[in-house]
Amino acid sequence: MENLNPLKLFLNRIYHFIFKERFFKKLNIQFPANIYRWDLLQLIIDKYNFKTYLEIGCDKNQSFSKIKINSKIGVDPISGGTIRSTSDEFFKTNDKKFDIIFIDGLHYYKQVLSDIKNSLMILNDNGFILVHDCLPNSLAQQAVPRYRGYWNGDVWKSIVELRTNKNLNIFTSQIDFGVAVIRKGFSSSPLILRNITAYEQLKFKDYYYNYNTFMNIKSYEETLKII
Ligand SMILES: C[S@@+](CC[C@H](N)C(=O)[O-])C[C@H]1O[C@@H](n2cnc3c(N)ncnc32)[C@H](O)[C@@H]1O
């Protein structure tokens, strides 16, 4: 976990307020109780009889320990999983392919984007990539640098960027703070964003007013029909 020194969080908050964004409206995206990321992961694994699982960012193995599958690898520089390394270092040397990959490491746009792109290269045909923490409800929950304990980061920006790719099928399941589901294949509803080149510069305000279109949100019931 990132160092959550209270003084550092306070200074980050001031920095954010002065230099990055001031926006006080909050969303109220509700997530069903008792449906977790590992439930969706396991459902997909069982449905497709998948054999190989990779998790990026394992922490205390909250998800990793629950996944039942023939072969699983977990990558984290600090704790949990099976390989003590950053995702970048892992991808440099890894030669294995996977049926399903769960990305839940460093929750910064650039890192998540790179984790997804690297994962696409080692994903078996018809495989799935799931990404956690895609639906923040407030600026504080997504602010980078982080100034809150309870935090999703700006993962959502990487999903917005990849949703413009016509060769990726992406939606965000409205469970457990938002779990994006990515598959290779022609997208029936790619995001068309004109005049945006630097996705990192998107503001929480942009997300607040466009989150449904940006993220292609599907309820859990819809998710079950899609997967
Ligand atoms: C939110 S936690 C993961 C939680 C877990 N996947 C779960 O389902 O509850 C994020 C983890 O990412 C790890 N992490 C941070 N930077 C990383 C990096 N560059 N590569 C891989 N993991 C990283 C942290 O050490 C932390 O354990």
The ligand as a MOL file (V3000), in Angstrom:
LIG
                    3D

  0  0  0     0  0            999 V3000
M  V30 BEGIN CTAB
M  V30 COUNTS 27 29 0 0 0
M  V30 BEGIN ATOM
M  V30 1 C -5.6950 -2.0130 -3.9210 0
M  V30 2 S -4.3850 -3.0640 -3.5060 0 CHG=1
M  V30 3 C -4.8370 -4.6010 -4.2630 0
M  V30 4 C -6.0200 -5.2290 -3.6480 0
M  V30 5 C -6.3900 -6.6310 -4.0690 0
M  V30 6 N -6.1970 -6.9010 -5.4690 0
M  V30 7 C -7.8480 -6.8990 -3.7400 0
M  V30 8 O -8.5740 -7.4670 -4.5500 0
M  V30 9 O -8.2670 -6.4840 -2.6360 0 CHG=-1
M  V30 10 C -3.1240 -2.4630 -4.5570 0
M  V30 11 C -1.8320 -3.2360 -4.4870 0
M  V30 12 O -1.0420 -2.8520 -5.5970 0
M  V30 13 C 0.2990 -2.9460 -5.2190 0
M  V30 14 N 1.1150 -2.1590 -6.1350 0
M  V30 15 C 1.5330 -0.8740 -6.0160 0
M  V30 16 N 2.3010 -0.5290 -7.0500 0
M  V30 17 C 2.3530 -1.6100 -7.8640 0
M  V30 18 C 3.0210 -1.8860 -9.0960 0
M  V30 19 N 3.7520 -0.9550 -9.7190 0
M  V30 20 N 2.8710 -3.1200 -9.6440 0
M  V30 21 C 2.1120 -4.0610 -9.0300 0
M  V30 22 N 1.4690 -3.8530 -7.8530 0
M  V30 23 C 1.5930 -2.6480 -7.2820 0
M  V30 24 C 0.3390 -2.4570 -3.7890 0
M  V30 25 O 1.4760 -2.9620 -3.1190 0
M  V30 26 C -0.9800 -3.0010 -3.2440 0
M  V30 27 O -0.7740 -4.1910 -2.5430 0
M  V30 END ATOM
M  V30 BEGIN BOND
M  V30 1 1 1 2
M  V30 2 1 2 3
M  V30 3 1 2 10
M  V30 4 1 3 4
M  V30 5 1 4 5
M  V30 6 1 5 6
M  V30 7 1 5 7
M  V30 8 2 7 8
M  V30 9 1 7 9
M  V30 10 1 10 11
M  V30 11 1 11 12
M  V30 12 1 11 26
M  V30 13 1 12 13
M  V30 14 1 13 14
M  V30 15 1 13 24
M  V30 16 1 14 15
M  V30 17 1 14 23
M  V30 18 2 15 16
M  V30 19 1 16 17
M  V30 20 1 17 18
M  V30 21 2 17 23
M  V30 22 1 18 19
M  V30 23 2 18 20
M  V30 24 1 20 21
M  V30 25 2 21 22
M  V30 26 1 22 23
M  V30 27 1 24 25
M  V30 28 1 24 26
M  V30 29 1 26 27
M  V30 END BOND
M  V30 END CTAB
M  END
